[in-house]
Amino acid sequence: MATEAEIKSKASSWVKPKNQIYITLFVFGLIILSLILFFIFPYFQEIKNDSEALLSGKNNLAFLGDQVSEVEKFKNNYESYKPNLEKIDQLYVDPKNPADFFEFLEKTASDCQVKSDISLSVSSSSKPGNFVFYQIYSQGQFPKILKFLEKLESGPYLIETQNLSITSDSQNNISKKSSVELINANFSIKTYTK
């Protein structure tokens, strides 16, 4: 076993001035590294986040500036856009006063020589910008019914034909014994409202 003198000599040889410098440097290195990790690094992270937020804010500001200039252009050119905007507004059915729309439907049916009954469907929507369903029962010759549907879809209103059902009017055709066959068409139309 090592004697006490040998242990003291080894201990004193280990703590030489050169070793003391390495130990001191190592301790100071650990202190500096911990300062960087726990104090300085979070500040850099915060600076990075703030700079990203600032850049995002600048981009948003530039985007808003572009939108403001577009709104100003629209205001300056509103009078030239006004006739087209009025035409677009006329494409929609006024759900509070659909009399003009009903007149259009009746006139179109009359022009196409088709008998028709129109009723409001249960699944209508009262929210602005939505649509209303109308159920139309019509009777006439097949080409005239097709012409009626075509005129509805190409008319002055935004209309979409849905659920078309066509049947032969056999009872009426037998009683008249005519060469022209009448059919019944049942369909719903989706009209967009203001």
Backbone as CSV, one residue per row, in Angstrom:
resi,resn,N_x,N_y,N_z,CA_x,CA_y,CA_z,C_x,C_y,C_z
1,MET,0.802,-1.174,0.000,0.000,0.000,0.000,0.854,1.249,0.000
2,ALA,0.206,2.289,-0.487,0.922,3.558,-0.556,0.919,4.209,0.796
3,THR,2.007,4.771,1.082,2.118,5.438,2.371,1.552,6.835,2.273
4,GLU,1.465,7.399,3.437,0.880,8.728,3.523,1.767,9.743,2.821
5,ALA,3.003,9.580,2.855,3.938,10.504,2.205,3.800,10.412,0.702
6,GLU,3.618,9.195,0.196,3.466,9.030,-1.244,2.179,9.680,-1.728
7,ILE,1.122,9.543,-0.942,-0.168,10.146,-1.317,-0.040,11.646,-1.344
8,LYS,0.611,12.257,-0.370,0.793,13.712,-0.340,1.645,14.170,-1.506
9,SER,2.661,13.384,-1.857,3.520,13.793,-2.965,2.749,13.715,-4.288
10,LYS,1.889,12.684,-4.436,1.072,12.585,-5.652,0.065,13.722,-5.717
11,ALA,-0.538,14.056,-4.592,-1.509,15.141,-4.551,-0.843,16.457,-4.861
12,SER,0.330,16.678,-4.353,1.010,17.942,-4.601,1.501,18.006,-6.037
13,SER,1.836,16.823,-6.625,2.299,16.826,-8.011,1.110,17.051,-8.972
14,TRP,-0.048,16.647,-8.570,-1.231,16.823,-9.420,-1.651,18.280,-9.484
15,VAL,-1.502,19.006,-8.460,-1.928,20.388,-8.376,-0.733,21.293,-8.670
16,LYS,-0.069,21.023,-9.711,1.030,21.872,-10.147,0.432,23.111,-10.783
17,PRO,1.205,24.169,-10.912,0.685,25.399,-11.510,0.146,25.180,-12.927
18,LYS,0.742,24.302,-13.695,0.264,24.048,-15.045,-1.124,23.400,-15.003
19,ASN,-1.290,22.454,-14.114,-2.587,21.798,-13.958,-3.626,22.769,-13.405
20,GLN,-3.217,23.664,-12.540,-4.145,24.652,-11.980,-4.693,25.551,-13.084
21,ILE,-3.833,25.893,-14.035,-4.285,26.742,-15.156,-5.333,25.991,-15.981
22,TYR,-5.105,24.696,-16.254,-6.074,23.908,-17.028,-7.404,23.774,-16.283
23,ILE,-7.312,23.541,-14.996,-8.541,23.416,-14.186,-9.296,24.734,-14.189
24,THR,-8.582,25.837,-14.011,-9.211,27.156,-13.997,-9.844,27.455,-15.359
25,LEU,-9.109,27.152,-16.421,-9.658,27.368,-17.760,-10.896,26.497,-17.995
26,PHE,-10.836,25.257,-17.547,-11.979,24.370,-17.699,-13.200,24.899,-16.950
27,VAL,-13.006,25.368,-15.719,-14.113,25.913,-14.914,-14.671,27.166,-15.572
28,PHE,-13.757,28.072,-15.991,-14.230,29.291,-16.670,-14.933,28.956,-17.989
29,GLY,-14.452,27.952,-18.699,-15.110,27.509,-19.935,-16.517,27.019,-19.666
30,LEU,-16.673,26.214,-18.591,-18.015,25.737,-18.223,-18.922,26.895,-17.843
31,ILE,-18.370,27.870,-17.113,-19.177,29.036,-16.709,-19.597,29.831,-17.940
32,ILE,-18.668,30.062,-18.864,-18.991,30.831,-20.078,-19.997,30.067,-20.932
33,LEU,-19.815,28.769,-21.076,-20.756,27.958,-21.855,-22.150,27.976,-21.229
34,SER,-22.234,27.865,-19.926,-23.550,27.914,-19.267,-24.176,29.295,-19.399
35,LEU,-23.367,30.363,-19.342,-23.895,31.716,-19.563,-24.456,31.840,-20.973
36,ILE,-23.725,31.314,-21.936,-24.201,31.390,-23.317,-25.497,30.617,-23.481
37,LEU,-25.528,29.392,-22.944,-26.715,28.565,-23.116,-27.932,29.100,-22.379
38,PHE,-27.743,29.623,-21.188,-28.894,30.003,-20.370,-29.246,31.484,-20.425
39,PHE,-28.334,32.343,-20.846,-28.647,33.764,-20.848,-28.562,34.388,-22.237
40,ILE,-27.504,34.136,-22.963,-27.314,34.805,-24.242,-28.133,34.147,-25.350
41,PHE,-28.157,32.817,-25.420,-28.906,32.114,-26.465,-30.393,32.482,-26.468
42,PRO,-31.070,32.549,-25.306,-32.480,32.968,-25.328,-32.667,34.381,-25.894
43,TYR,-31.714,35.275,-25.652,-31.821,36.618,-26.216,-31.713,36.579,-27.739
44,PHE,-30.798,35.753,-28.244,-30.678,35.614,-29.688,-31.963,35.023,-30.277
45,GLN,-32.535,34.067,-29.588,-33.792,33.466,-30.048,-34.892,34.521,-30.058
46,GLU,-34.928,35.348,-29.031,-35.933,36.410,-28.949,-35.715,37.439,-30.054
47,ILE,-34.463,37.772,-30.328,-34.150,38.715,-31.407,-34.591,38.132,-32.749
48,LYS,-34.354,36.841,-32.942,-34.768,36.185,-34.178,-36.288,36.230,-34.338
49,ASN,-37.008,35.906,-33.264,-38.478,35.918,-33.313,-38.996,37.328,-33.568
50,ASP,-38.400,38.321,-32.907,-38.833,39.706,-33.107,-38.559,40.177,-34.532
51,SER,-37.417,39.776,-35.085,-37.105,40.194,-36.454,-38.048,39.533,-37.454
52,GLU,-38.438,38.260,-37.200,-39.418,37.604,-38.067,-40.776,38.286,-37.969
53,ALA,-41.161,38.671,-36.758,-42.428,39.377,-36.578,-42.391,40.734,-37.271
54,LEU,-41.260,41.415,-37.210,-41.114,42.712,-37.867,-41.199,42.557,-39.379
55,LEU,-40.546,41.545,-39.906,-40.596,41.286,-41.340,-42.018,40.941,-41.785
56,SER,-42.704,40.127,-40.988,-44.097,39.777,-41.294,-44.975,41.022,-41.249
57,GLY,-44.740,41.881,-40.265,-45.499,43.130,-40.170,-45.264,44.027,-41.372
58,LYS,-44.019,44.084,-41.843,-43.714,44.888,-43.028,-44.419,44.324,-44.257
59,ASN,-44.429,42.993,-44.374,-45.121,42.373,-45.506,-46.618,42.640,-45.448
60,ASN,-47.204,42.546,-44.255,-48.634,42.843,-44.094,-48.925,44.299,-44.421
61,LEU,-48.044,45.171,-43.999,-48.217,46.598,-44.274,-48.148,46.861,-45.775
62,ALA,-47.225,46.208,-46.452,-47.124,46.367,-47.912,-48.373,45.819,-48.595
63,PHE,-48.872,44.671,-48.120,-50.083,44.087,-48.691,-51.283,45.013,-48.478
64,LEU,-51.417,45.547,-47.266,-52.518,46.469,-46.986,-52.396,47.738,-47.826
65,GLY,-51.179,48.199,-48.026,-50.970,49.376,-48.874,-51.423,49.110,-50.299
66,ASP,-51.120,47.917,-50.813,-51.579,47.547,-52.155,-53.103,47.486,-52.217
67,GLN,-53.704,46.938,-51.172,-55.167,46.856,-51.162,-55.803,48.241,-51.089
68,VAL,-55.212,49.140,-50.303,-55.736,50.502,-50.216,-55.657,51.168,-51.583
69,SER,-54.546,50.969,-52.283,-54.426,51.579,-53.610,-55.433,50.974,-54.587
70,GLU,-55.711,49.663,-54.473,-56.726,49.037,-55.332,-58.116,49.577,-55.024
71,VAL,-58.408,49.785,-53.746,-59.711,50.352,-53.367,-59.839,51.770,-53.913
72,GLU,-58.776,52.531,-53.844,-58.796,53.895,-54.377,-59.024,53.874,-55.890
73,LYS,-58.372,52.956,-56.587,-58.587,52.823,-58.035,-60.041,52.483,-58.318
74,PHE,-60.597,51.559,-57.498,-61.996,51.171,-57.694,-62.916,52.357,-57.465
75,LYS,-62.647,53.140,-56.421,-63.471,54.327,-56.144,-63.388,55.319,-57.293
76,ASN,-62.184,55.507,-57.829,-62.016,56.468,-58.924,-62.706,55.993,-60.204
77,ASN,-62.773,54.686,-60.411,-63.382,54.132,-61.624,-64.788,53.592,-61.391
78,TYR,-65.382,53.903,-60.248,-66.686,53.337,-59.898,-67.747,53.673,-60.939
79,GLU,-67.740,54.880,-61.419,-68.769,55.284,-62.390,-68.689,54.441,-63.664
80,SER,-67.495,54.052,-64.063,-67.389,53.210,-65.262,-67.806,51.759,-64.955
81,TYR,-67.656,51.331,-63.708,-68.064,49.973,-63.325,-69.558,49.874,-63.003
82,LYS,-70.172,50.994,-62.686,-71.548,51.000,-62.173,-72.546,50.281,-63.083
83,PRO,-72.552,50.506,-64.406,-73.536,49.781,-65.243,-73.369,48.261,-65.162
84,ASN,-72.124,47.798,-65.145,-71.892,46.348,-65.053,-72.311,45.810,-63.691
85,LEU,-72.064,46.579,-62.640,-72.481,46.137,-61.297,-73.996,46.056,-61.199
86,GLU,-74.688,46.988,-61.844,-76.153,46.946,-61.840,-76.657,45.729,-62.610
87,LYS,-75.973,45.393,-63.724,-76.362,44.200,-64.479,-76.162,42.938,-63.646
88,ILE,-75.062,42.902,-62.919,-74.799,41.743,-62.054,-75.861,41.655,-60.963
89,ASP,-76.252,42.787,-60.409,-77.264,42.806,-59.358,-78.607,42.295,-59.882
90,GLN,-78.892,42.530,-61.149,-80.159,42.084,-61.731,-80.188,40.582,-61.986
91,LEU,-79.047,39.915,-61.910,-79.005,38.462,-62.090,-79.638,37.721,-60.917
92,TYR,-79.713,38.376,-59.779,-80.210,37.743,-58.561,-81.684,38.060,-58.346
93,VAL,-82.401,37.101,-57.818,-83.817,37.260,-57.519,-83.947,37.911,-56.151
94,ASP,-84.814,38.896,-56.063,-85.081,39.540,-54.778,-86.045,38.638,-54.002
95,PRO,-85.596,38.020,-52.901,-86.470,37.065,-52.200,-87.658,37.751,-51.518
96,LYS,-87.556,39.047,-51.263,-88.664,39.753,-50.618,-89.737,40.162,-51.626
97,ASN,-89.335,40.329,-52.884,-90.275,40.732,-53.919,-89.928,40.020,-55.229
98,PRO,-90.304,38.749,-55.360,-89.943,38.002,-56.570,-90.933,38.164,-57.724
99,ALA,-91.740,39.235,-57.722,-92.763,39.414,-58.758,-92.146,39.475,-60.153
100,ASP,-91.027,40.186,-60.317,-90.382,40.273,-61.634,-89.935,38.887,-62.106
101,PHE,-89.445,38.105,-61.184,-88.994,36.755,-61.539,-90.173,35.890,-61.971
102,PHE,-91.304,35.984,-61.257,-92.483,35.206,-61.626,-93.025,35.653,-62.987
103,GLU,-92.979,36.959,-63.262,-93.399,37.455,-64.571,-92.517,36.871,-65.669
104,PHE,-91.214,36.805,-65.401,-90.291,36.211,-66.365,-90.637,34.751,-66.619
105,LEU,-90.912,33.992,-65.552,-91.260,32.574,-65.705,-92.553,32.405,-66.502
106,GLU,-93.582,33.197,-66.184,-94.865,33.085,-66.868,-94.750,33.491,-68.339
107,LYS,-94.015,34.571,-68.606,-93.848,35.034,-69.981,-93.063,34.008,-70.791
108,THR,-92.024,33.442,-70.204,-91.226,32.436,-70.906,-92.065,31.198,-71.207
109,ALA,-92.865,30.754,-70.251,-93.742,29.596,-70.472,-94.754,29.902,-71.567
110,SER,-95.324,31.101,-71.551,-96.292,31.490,-72.567,-95.646,31.563,-73.947
111,ASP,-94.463,32.141,-74.035,-93.753,32.245,-75.316,-93.426,30.866,-75.888
112,CYS,-93.160,29.910,-75.022,-92.812,28.547,-75.466,-94.039,27.657,-75.603
113,GLN,-95.220,28.193,-75.359,-96.488,27.465,-75.446,-96.482,26.250,-74.516
114,VAL,-96.092,26.517,-73.266,-96.044,25.477,-72.247,-96.907,25.940,-71.076
115,LYS,-97.751,25.042,-70.585,-98.520,25.337,-69.374,-97.614,25.041,-68.190
116,SER,-97.626,25.938,-67.187,-96.758,25.671,-66.034,-97.377,26.193,-64.750
117,ASP,-97.105,25.485,-63.675,-97.465,25.900,-62.321,-96.170,26.004,-61.535
118,ILE,-96.008,27.087,-60.803,-94.771,27.343,-60.067,-95.096,27.404,-58.586
119,SER,-94.290,26.721,-57.786,-94.470,26.803,-56.336,-93.104,26.923,-55.670
120,LEU,-93.100,27.571,-54.534,-91.873,27.729,-53.758,-91.585,26.422,-53.037
121,SER,-90.374,25.953,-53.150,-89.989,24.697,-52.504,-89.741,24.942,-51.019
122,VAL,-89.862,23.907,-50.207,-89.686,24.023,-48.757,-88.239,24.328,-48.400
123,SER,-87.305,23.890,-49.212,-85.889,24.017,-48.857,-85.287,25.345,-49.294
124,SER,-86.022,26.430,-49.132,-85.478,27.732,-49.518,-84.653,28.302,-48.380
125,SER,-83.790,29.202,-48.718,-82.904,29.810,-47.731,-83.198,31.293,-47.664
126,SER,-83.213,31.853,-46.476,-83.511,33.273,-46.331,-82.262,34.110,-46.113
127,LYS,-81.099,33.499,-46.081,-79.869,34.256,-45.872,-79.485,34.961,-47.160
128,PRO,-78.980,36.205,-47.063,-78.566,36.908,-48.275,-77.410,36.182,-48.958
129,GLY,-77.412,36.228,-50.289,-76.343,35.600,-51.026,-76.532,34.111,-51.213
130,ASN,-77.665,33.590,-50.769,-77.922,32.162,-50.924,-78.859,31.927,-52.099
131,PHE,-79.692,30.943,-51.997,-80.551,30.584,-53.108,-81.903,30.119,-52.612
132,VAL,-82.853,30.076,-53.573,-84.211,29.617,-53.308,-84.542,28.579,-54.370
133,PHE,-85.232,27.528,-53.969,-85.680,26.504,-54.910,-87.149,26.750,-55.249
134,TYR,-87.466,26.671,-56.531,-88.846,26.736,-57.002,-89.153,25.429,-57.719
135,GLN,-90.328,24.890,-57.473,-90.766,23.665,-58.124,-91.666,24.074,-59.287
136,ILE,-91.389,23.551,-60.481,-92.171,23.906,-61.662,-92.761,22.626,-62.262
137,TYR,-94.083,22.656,-62.432,-94.808,21.570,-63.095,-95.266,22.135,-64.435
138,SER,-94.835,21.531,-65.520,-95.207,22.058,-66.831,-95.735,20.947,-67.721
139,GLN,-96.526,21.366,-68.722,-97.121,20.412,-69.656,-97.037,21.021,-71.040
140,GLY,-96.618,20.198,-72.008,-96.529,20.669,-73.386,-95.837,19.638,-74.239
141,GLN,-95.556,20.034,-75.460,-94.837,19.149,-76.363,-93.369,19.106,-75.945
142,PHE,-92.734,17.964,-76.201,-91.352,17.767,-75.745,-90.400,18.854,-76.251
143,PRO,-90.405,19.204,-77.543,-89.479,20.252,-78.009,-89.748,21.606,-77.341
144,LYS,-91.012,21.871,-77.070,-91.350,23.162,-76.447,-90.916,23.182,-74.977
145,ILE,-90.997,22.045,-74.306,-90.519,21.960,-72.916,-89.006,22.179,-72.892
146,LEU,-88.301,21.555,-73.843,-86.848,21.748,-73.918,-86.496,23.214,-74.192
147,LYS,-87.273,23.840,-75.081,-87.059,25.263,-75.383,-87.311,26.110,-74.131
148,PHE,-88.346,25.748,-73.369,-88.660,26.455,-72.120,-87.494,26.344,-71.136
149,LEU,-86.954,25.150,-70.978,-85.813,24.953,-70.068,-84.590,25.742,-70.533
150,GLU,-84.363,25.726,-71.831,-83.215,26.450,-72.378,-83.350,27.952,-72.142
151,LYS,-84.552,28.488,-72.353,-84.767,29.925,-72.137,-84.646,30.293,-70.656
152,LEU,-85.062,29.381,-69.772,-84.910,29.651,-68.341,-83.435,29.781,-67.971
153,GLU,-82.625,28.844,-68.450,-81.216,28.843,-68.080,-80.420,29.945,-68.774
154,SER,-80.880,30.403,-69.922,-80.155,31.480,-70.607,-80.808,32.838,-70.375
155,GLY,-81.776,32.897,-69.486,-82.491,34.141,-69.208,-81.679,35.116,-68.366
156,PRO,-82.327,36.168,-67.910,-81.621,37.239,-67.187,-81.321,36.928,-65.720
157,TYR,-81.685,35.762,-65.238,-81.457,35.404,-63.841,-80.490,34.230,-63.762
158,LEU,-79.797,34.152,-62.630,-78.925,32.995,-62.379,-79.803,31.835,-61.938
159,ILE,-79.973,30.877,-62.831,-80.868,29.743,-62.581,-80.118,28.456,-62.900
160,GLU,-80.332,27.465,-62.051,-79.772,26.141,-62.299,-80.918,25.133,-62.215
161,THR,-81.116,24.380,-63.289,-82.184,23.382,-63.327,-81.722,22.121,-62.605
162,GLN,-82.608,21.592,-61.755,-82.277,20.394,-60.994,-83.465,19.441,-60.992
163,ASN,-83.179,18.166,-60.809,-84.210,17.129,-60.619,-85.291,17.138,-61.696
164,LEU,-84.902,16.998,-62.923,-85.846,16.973,-64.036,-86.482,15.600,-64.151
165,SER,-87.815,15.592,-64.217,-88.559,14.339,-64.379,-89.592,14.558,-65.485
166,ILE,-89.510,13.752,-66.526,-90.424,13.898,-67.665,-91.236,12.603,-67.801
167,THR,-92.573,12.776,-67.899,-93.471,11.631,-68.090,-94.449,11.940,-69.215
168,SER,-94.940,10.900,-69.817,-95.913,11.056,-70.890,-97.285,11.320,-70.276
169,ASP,-98.035,12.242,-70.877,-99.393,12.542,-70.418,-100.350,11.642,-71.195
170,SER,-100.336,10.351,-70.859,-101.081,9.357,-71.636,-102.590,9.594,-71.590
171,GLN,-103.133,10.050,-70.478,-104.570,10.268,-70.356,-105.023,11.369,-71.313
172,ASN,-104.305,12.454,-71.359,-104.653,13.571,-72.224,-104.416,13.203,-73.686
173,ASN,-103.378,12.429,-73.969,-103.065,12.047,-75.346,-104.119,11.093,-75.911
174,ILE,-104.643,10.192,-75.083,-105.665,9.239,-75.548,-106.976,9.964,-75.812
175,SER,-107.345,10.893,-74.927,-108.627,11.566,-75.091,-108.625,12.486,-76.313
176,LYS,-107.493,13.096,-76.659,-107.447,13.999,-77.810,-107.177,13.245,-79.104
177,LYS,-106.584,12.086,-79.024,-106.238,11.278,-80.187,-105.528,12.132,-81.234
178,SER,-104.603,12.944,-80.772,-103.873,13.797,-81.706,-102.524,13.179,-82.026
179,SER,-101.939,13.663,-83.081,-100.630,13.153,-83.471,-99.520,13.788,-82.636
180,VAL,-99.817,14.866,-81.928,-98.828,15.548,-81.099,-98.954,15.030,-79.671
181,GLU,-97.892,14.469,-79.177,-97.914,13.880,-77.842,-97.499,14.931,-76.800
182,LEU,-98.305,15.069,-75.774,-97.997,15.993,-74.680,-97.260,15.238,-73.577
183,ILE,-96.368,15.951,-72.925,-95.640,15.349,-71.804,-95.753,16.267,-70.592
184,ASN,-95.527,15.673,-69.439,-95.469,16.428,-68.187,-94.011,16.484,-67.754
185,ALA,-93.571,17.672,-67.413,-92.201,17.840,-66.913,-92.288,18.427,-65.517
186,ASN,-91.578,17.807,-64.631,-91.536,18.261,-63.239,-90.065,18.486,-62.902
187,PHE,-89.717,19.709,-62.525,-88.320,19.996,-62.200,-88.253,21.123,-61.184
188,SER,-87.128,21.205,-60.555,-86.924,22.316,-59.637,-85.790,23.184,-60.185
189,ILE,-85.889,24.473,-59.889,-84.847,25.389,-60.314,-84.274,26.053,-59.068
190,LYS,-82.995,26.237,-59.118,-82.279,26.886,-58.015,-81.970,28.297,-58.486
191,THR,-82.525,29.292,-57.776,-82.293,30.696,-58.134,-81.478,31.341,-57.020
192,TYR,-80.518,32.114,-57.413,-79.653,32.799,-56.440,-80.290,34.113,-56.041
193,THR,-80.249,34.409,-54.764,-80.917,35.604,-54.239,-79.911,36.661,-53.826
194,LYS,-80.421,37.869,-53.714,-79.583,39.023,-53.328,-79.176,38.921,-51.888
